[in-house]
Amino acid sequence: MKIRIDLSVGGENIKEAFLQIEDRKVDHLTEEELLQAVEINIRSWADREIGISWEIVEFPARPEDEEEG
């Protein structure tokens, strides 16, 4: 079984990837179990491939900060 993943951010396609699951590992699964297995594999891929970093670049002004001014 081959699965294509399209990762997009803000509507823009950022990355395309393919996952391969051996047929022998999924041929005995029900449709619901198969979908769950696919979702687990996609989540594992996302955990490995996607990183988000952030930092506060400007703090909001507070009234007590203005009094010290």
Phi, psi and omega per residue, in radians:
M1 nan 2.325 3.122
K2 -2.072 2.325 -3.097
I3 -2.131 2.282 3.065
R4 -1.742 2.334 3.099
I5 -2.011 2.239 3.026
D6 -1.982 2.054 3.121
L7 -1.757 2.181 3.117
S8 -2.263 2.631 3.091
V9 -2.287 2.187 -3.134
G10 1.032 0.564 3.135
G11 1.423 -0.034 -3.136
E12 -1.793 2.204 3.126
N13 -1.202 2.122 -3.073
I14 -1.766 -0.678 -3.049
K15 -2.676 2.535 3.015
E16 -2.120 2.356 -3.138
A17 -2.459 2.793 3.115
F18 -2.199 2.359 3.037
L19 -1.958 2.521 3.125
Q20 -2.096 2.226 3.039
I21 -2.092 2.237 -3.126
E22 -1.087 2.314 -3.114
D23 -0.977 -0.665 -3.100
R24 -1.109 -0.377 3.138
K25 -1.427 -0.311 -3.055
V26 -2.164 -0.088 -3.026
D27 -1.173 -0.333 -3.134
H28 -1.640 -0.073 -3.062
L29 -1.423 2.607 2.987
T30 -1.272 2.961 -3.141
E31 -1.052 -0.716 3.132
E32 -1.132 -0.762 3.109
E33 -1.132 -0.640 3.110
L34 -1.104 -0.797 3.115
L35 -1.089 -0.675 3.094
Q36 -1.136 -0.710 3.118
A37 -1.115 -0.723 3.113
V38 -1.102 -0.781 3.141
E39 -1.073 -0.722 3.117
I40 -1.069 -0.754 3.136
N41 -1.147 -0.681 3.124
I42 -1.185 -0.714 3.107
R43 -1.110 -0.691 3.094
S44 -1.100 -0.750 3.096
W45 -1.053 -0.817 -3.110
A46 -1.085 -0.715 3.122
D47 -1.059 -0.626 3.140
R48 -1.360 -0.617 -2.940
E49 -1.711 -0.448 -2.997
I50 -1.850 2.237 3.057
G51 -2.293 2.479 3.107
I52 -2.229 2.270 3.057
S53 -2.167 2.700 3.139
W54 -2.692 2.802 3.036
E55 -2.681 2.612 3.080
I56 -1.417 2.146 -3.101
V57 -1.832 -0.253 3.090
E58 -2.668 2.234 3.126
F59 -1.592 2.555 3.077
P60 -1.218 2.544 3.109
A61 -1.217 2.455 3.109
R62 -2.001 2.551 -3.129
P63 -0.983 -0.668 -3.112
E64 -1.195 -0.464 3.093
D65 -1.203 -0.632 -3.127
E66 -1.230 -0.574 -3.138
E67 -1.158 -0.596 -3.117
E68 -1.254 -0.488 -3.052
G69 -0.348 nan nan
